[in-house]
Amino acid sequence: MRVLVVEDELLLAEAIAEWLREDAHAVDVATDGATALERVAVNDYDVVVLDRDLPVRHGDEVCREIVDAGRETRVLMLTAAAEITDRVAGLALGADDYLGKPFAFAELAARVHALGRRARPAAPPVLRRAGLVLDPVRRQVFRDGRYVPLSRKEFAVLAELLRTDGVVSAEFLLEKAWDEHVDPFTGVVRLTVLKLRRKLGDPPVVETVAGVGYVIR
């Protein structure tokens, strides 16, 4: 999934981002509300992890604008305020979930995963098709009962292919599996799919649709 972490404490923001990247998410970071809104305007994020107390534009404003735009992006709001009234206020703004600081990274990752499943038509917790079984929480893949070790990007690409019932474009995979620093003209998607095919073995299950993208048969 594509995730935006908005947190003005840079060390904490990078720690959250790295934890989520270990779960094979593509993660961008913003340290103020204005930058966050700029990135939301140009990128299709599944989840925004949003600190409430932000400089330039307050987290409440950011949340409200995301919700008012009618996007499918889900918002997980973070705050040091632990009072029930603060939680209620955050949810009233349209946030989908609320997590108080300090928090466990494992819990935050689990909440992001749960929200990501709601960002698009709900997918089952474990994805199964064409003899493949992908468990996003345990980050495990099996083919016909055989464990298949994948890199983070290979795992992310396979997850998107399994979530979509049809052809998935290279542009979509680039958007969902890589962060904003990737060169949009790179051949990284094609190379990742080639490596993925090799690891999944024969007969091939990831088919290239010329000029369109990739599909699992």
Residue pairs with C-beta under 8 A, 6 or more apart in sequence:
1 25
1 26
1 46
1 47
1 112
1 116
1 119
1 156
1 176
2 25
2 26
2 28
2 43
2 44
2 45
2 46
2 175
2 176
2 179
3 20
3 25
3 26
3 27
3 28
3 45
3 46
3 47
3 48
3 49
3 112
3 116
4 27
4 28
4 29
4 30
4 36
4 39
4 40
4 43
4 45
4 47
4 48
4 49
5 13
5 16
5 17
5 20
5 27
5 28
5 29
5 30
5 49
6 13
6 29
6 30
6 31
6 32
6 33
6 36
6 48
6 49
6 50
6 51
6 54
6 59
6 62
7 13
7 16
7 29
7 31
7 49
7 51
7 78
8 31
8 32
8 51
8 53
8 54
8 55
9 51
10 31
13 29
13 31
14 29
15 105
16 49
16 105
16 108
17 27
17 28
17 29
19 105
19 108
19 109
20 27
20 49
20 109
20 112
21 27
21 152
22 152
23 109
23 112
23 113
23 136
23 139
24 139
24 152
24 153
24 155
24 156
24 159
24 177
25 112
25 156
26 156
26 176
26 177
26 178
26 179
27 179
28 39
28 43
28 45
28 179
28 180
30 36
30 39
31 55
32 54
32 55
32 56
32 57
33 54
33 55
33 56
33 57
33 58
33 59
33 61
33 62
34 56
34 57
35 56
36 48
36 50
36 54
36 57
36 62
37 57
37 62
37 65
37 66
39 45
39 180
40 48
40 62
40 65
40 66
40 69
40 71
40 73
43 175
43 180
44 73
44 175
44 176
45 73
46 72
46 73
46 74
46 115
46 116
46 119
46 120
46 176
47 73
47 74
47 75
47 76
47 112
47 115
47 116
47 119
48 62
48 66
48 73
48 74
48 75
48 76
49 76
49 78
49 108
49 112
50 59
50 62
50 63
50 75
50 76
50 77
50 78
50 95
51 59
51 77
51 78
51 79
52 58
52 59
52 60
52 77
52 78
52 79
52 81
52 90
53 59
53 79
53 80
54 62
59 77
59 79
60 89
60 90
60 93
63 75
63 77
63 90
63 93
63 94
63 95
64 93
64 94
66 73
66 75
66 94
67 75
67 93
67 94
72 119
72 120
73 119
74 96
74 97
74 115
74 116
74 118
74 119
75 94
75 95
75 96
75 97
76 95
76 96
76 97
76 98
76 99
76 108
76 111
76 112
76 115
77 90
77 93
77 95
77 97
77 98
77 99
78 99
78 100
78 101
78 103
79 86
79 90
79 98
79 100
79 101
80 100
80 101
81 100
82 100
87 98
87 100
90 98
91 98
96 115
96 118
97 111
97 114
97 115
99 107
99 108
99 111
110 137
113 136
113 137
117 123
117 125
120 163
123 163
125 135
125 136
125 137
126 133
126 134
126 135
126 136
127 133
127 134
127 135
127 136
127 159
127 162
127 163
128 134
128 162
129 162
129 216
130 205
130 216
130 217
131 143
131 144
131 205
132 141
132 142
132 143
132 158
132 162
132 200
132 205
132 216
133 141
133 142
133 143
134 140
134 141
134 155
134 158
134 159
134 162
135 141
136 159
139 155
140 147
141 147
141 148
141 150
141 155
141 158
142 148
143 200
143 201
143 205
146 201
148 199
148 200
148 201
149 199
150 158
150 196
150 199
151 195
153 177
153 178
153 188
153 192
154 192
154 195
154 196
154 199
156 176
156 177
157 173
157 177
157 189
157 192
157 193
157 196
158 196
158 206
160 168
160 172
160 173
160 176
160 177
161 168
161 173
161 206
161 214
161 215
161 216
162 216
166 215
167 209
167 212
167 213
167 214
167 215
168 213
168 214
168 215
169 212
169 213
170 189
170 190
170 213
170 214
172 213
173 189
173 213
173 214
174 182
174 184
174 188
174 189
177 189
177 192
178 188
182 188
193 206
193 208
193 214
196 206
197 204
197 206
200 206
205 216
205 217
206 214
206 215
206 216
207 214
207 215
207 216
207 217
208 214
209 215
